[in-house]
């Protein structure tokens, strides 16, 4: 299942016009896995106003899910 995760930074999600929070991303991934569904998602790492902390948060989330496409 493809999820619109986009970022692990609340600031970047807001910038992208998303209404979900990073905790919703983690929850959606966990629920999928709990039900035998393999989630897939992309990240939008860079935009003109992103910070290194924003990038680090998203890379941390990616590292937690290296088993996923």
C-alpha positions as CSV (number, residue, x, y, z in Angstrom):
1,X,0.0,0.0,0.0
2,X,1.4,3.4,-0.9
3,X,1.3,5.9,1.9
4,X,1.8,9.7,1.6
5,X,4.4,10.0,4.3
6,X,6.5,12.7,2.6
7,X,8.5,13.8,5.7
8,X,9.1,13.0,9.4
9,X,9.2,16.8,10.1
10,X,6.0,18.4,11.2
11,X,7.3,21.7,9.9
12,X,7.9,20.3,6.4
13,X,4.6,18.5,6.4
14,X,2.9,21.8,7.1
15,X,5.0,23.5,4.4
16,X,3.8,20.8,1.9
17,X,0.2,21.5,2.9
18,X,-0.3,18.1,4.6
19,X,-2.7,17.8,7.5
20,X,-1.1,14.8,9.1
21,X,1.7,14.7,11.7
22,X,4.8,12.6,11.9
23,X,3.2,10.4,14.6
24,X,0.4,9.6,12.1
25,X,3.1,8.5,9.6
26,X,4.6,6.1,12.2
27,X,1.2,4.9,13.2
28,X,0.1,4.2,9.6
29,X,3.2,2.3,8.9
30,X,2.8,0.2,12.1
31,X,-0.9,-0.6,11.4
32,X,-0.1,-1.7,7.9
33,X,2.7,-4.0,9.1
34,X,0.5,-5.4,11.9
35,X,-2.1,-6.4,9.3
36,X,0.4,-8.0,7.0
37,X,0.3,-5.1,4.5
38,X,3.6,-3.9,3.1
39,X,3.5,-0.1,3.1
40,X,5.6,1.8,0.5
41,X,6.3,5.5,0.6
42,X,8.5,8.3,-0.7
43,X,10.2,11.2,1.1
44,X,10.5,14.8,0.0
45,X,13.9,15.5,1.6
46,X,14.7,18.9,0.2
47,X,12.8,22.1,-0.4
48,X,14.1,25.7,-0.3
49,X,13.4,26.2,3.4
50,X,14.3,22.8,4.9
51,X,16.9,22.6,7.6
52,X,19.4,19.9,8.4
53,X,17.2,18.9,11.4
54,X,14.3,18.3,9.0
55,X,16.4,16.1,6.8
56,X,17.8,14.2,9.8
57,X,14.3,13.4,11.1
58,X,13.3,12.0,7.8
59,X,16.5,10.0,7.4
60,X,16.0,8.6,10.9
61,X,12.5,7.4,9.9
62,X,13.9,5.9,6.7
63,X,16.6,4.0,8.7
64,X,13.9,2.5,10.9
65,X,12.2,1.0,7.9
66,X,15.0,-0.4,5.7
67,X,12.9,-3.5,5.2
68,X,10.3,-1.6,3.3
69,X,10.3,-0.6,-0.4
